[in-house]
Amino acid sequence: MAKNQEDLANWCLIKAEEYLGSARGNMENDRLYPAAEEIFRAIETVMEALLYLNGADKIRYYLRGKQFVGRLALQYLIRDNLLKQRKISKQEHDFYLAAASELHQAAYTYGASFDKEELEKHLEWAENLFFKARALQ
């Protein structure tokens, strides 16, 4: 793996750890919506780190002559490079997509809230994914 990919993966894992700490702090202070956002950011950043650890050099995806970047590219790359190559399980992939969908829907729902017990489970899951990626480093 190139030095640049190692640096990118390391940076992602540092950011993910910060997001997890922030999520934990928000949970302790009953700020559930910000906690949900931080949990998702942590999951997304860990997935990005896993991509770098498995050879990706940039988060971009080409489809039918078009280049996608950002979250859409990340979703495609996770599916093609992590799920299909069995670097993550179907359950982990489904959880990632469900978290993204839930947060996206909440953004469009006035007064949306999250269940604290459910967020605790999501945070625990995100932490487990983080430790899995950290072990690969």
VENRA-V676512 format. One record per residue. N is the residue number from 0. RES is the residue in one letter. SS is DSSP state (alpha for helix, beta for strand, coil for the rest). Layout:
n->N res->RES ss->SS
n->N res->RES ss->SS
This chain:
n->0 res->M ss->coil
n->1 res->A ss->coil
n->2 res->K ss->alpha
n->3 res->N ss->alpha
n->4 res->Q ss->alpha
n->5 res->E ss->alpha
n->6 res->D ss->alpha
n->7 res->L ss->alpha
n->8 res->A ss->alpha
n->9 res->N ss->alpha
n->10 res->W ss->alpha
n->11 res->C ss->alpha
n->12 res->L ss->alpha
n->13 res->I ss->alpha
n->14 res->K ss->alpha
n->15 res->A ss->alpha
n->16 res->E ss->alpha
n->17 res->E ss->alpha
n->18 res->Y ss->alpha
n->19 res->L ss->alpha
n->20 res->G ss->alpha
n->21 res->S ss->alpha
n->22 res->A ss->alpha
n->23 res->R ss->alpha
n->24 res->G ss->alpha
n->25 res->N ss->alpha
n->26 res->M ss->alpha
n->27 res->E ss->alpha
n->28 res->N ss->coil
n->29 res->D ss->coil
n->30 res->R ss->coil
n->31 res->L ss->alpha
n->32 res->Y ss->alpha
n->33 res->P ss->alpha
n->34 res->A ss->alpha
n->35 res->A ss->alpha
n->36 res->E ss->alpha
n->37 res->E ss->alpha
n->38 res->I ss->alpha
n->39 res->F ss->alpha
n->40 res->R ss->alpha
n->41 res->A ss->alpha
n->42 res->I ss->alpha
n->43 res->E ss->alpha
n->44 res->T ss->alpha
n->45 res->V ss->alpha
n->46 res->M ss->alpha
n->47 res->E ss->alpha
n->48 res->A ss->alpha
n->49 res->L ss->alpha
n->50 res->L ss->alpha
n->51 res->Y ss->alpha
n->52 res->L ss->alpha
n->53 res->N ss->coil
n->54 res->G ss->coil
n->55 res->A ss->coil
n->56 res->D ss->coil
n->57 res->K ss->coil
n->58 res->I ss->coil
n->59 res->R ss->beta
n->60 res->Y ss->beta
n->61 res->Y ss->beta
n->62 res->L ss->beta
n->63 res->R ss->coil
n->64 res->G ss->coil
n->65 res->K ss->beta
n->66 res->Q ss->beta
n->67 res->F ss->beta
n->68 res->V ss->beta
n->69 res->G ss->alpha
n->70 res->R ss->alpha
n->71 res->L ss->alpha
n->72 res->A ss->alpha
n->73 res->L ss->alpha
n->74 res->Q ss->alpha
n->75 res->Y ss->alpha
n->76 res->L ss->alpha
n->77 res->I ss->alpha
n->78 res->R ss->alpha
n->79 res->D ss->alpha
n->80 res->N ss->alpha
n->81 res->L ss->alpha
n->82 res->L ss->alpha
n->83 res->K ss->coil
n->84 res->Q ss->coil
n->85 res->R ss->coil
n->86 res->K ss->coil
n->87 res->I ss->coil
n->88 res->S ss->coil
n->89 res->K ss->alpha
n->90 res->Q ss->alpha
n->91 res->E ss->alpha
n->92 res->H ss->alpha
n->93 res->D ss->alpha
n->94 res->F ss->alpha
n->95 res->Y ss->alpha
n->96 res->L ss->alpha
n->97 res->A ss->alpha
n->98 res->A ss->alpha
n->99 res->A ss->alpha
n->100 res->S ss->alpha
n->101 res->E ss->alpha
n->102 res->L ss->alpha
n->103 res->H ss->alpha
n->104 res->Q ss->alpha
n->105 res->A ss->alpha
n->106 res->A ss->alpha
n->107 res->Y ss->coil
n->108 res->T ss->coil
n->109 res->Y ss->coil
n->110 res->G ss->coil
n->111 res->A ss->coil
n->112 res->S ss->coil
n->113 res->F ss->coil
n->114 res->D ss->coil
n->115 res->K ss->alpha
n->116 res->E ss->alpha
n->117 res->E ss->alpha
n->118 res->L ss->alpha
n->119 res->E ss->alpha
n->120 res->K ss->alpha
n->121 res->H ss->alpha
n->122 res->L ss->alpha
n->123 res->E ss->alpha
n->124 res->W ss->alpha
n->125 res->A ss->alpha
n->126 res->E ss->alpha
n->127 res->N ss->alpha
n->128 res->L ss->alpha
n->129 res->F ss->alpha
n->130 res->F ss->alpha
n->131 res->K ss->alpha
n->132 res->A ss->alpha
n->133 res->R ss->alpha
n->134 res->A ss->alpha
n->135 res->L ss->alpha
n->136 res->Q ss->coil
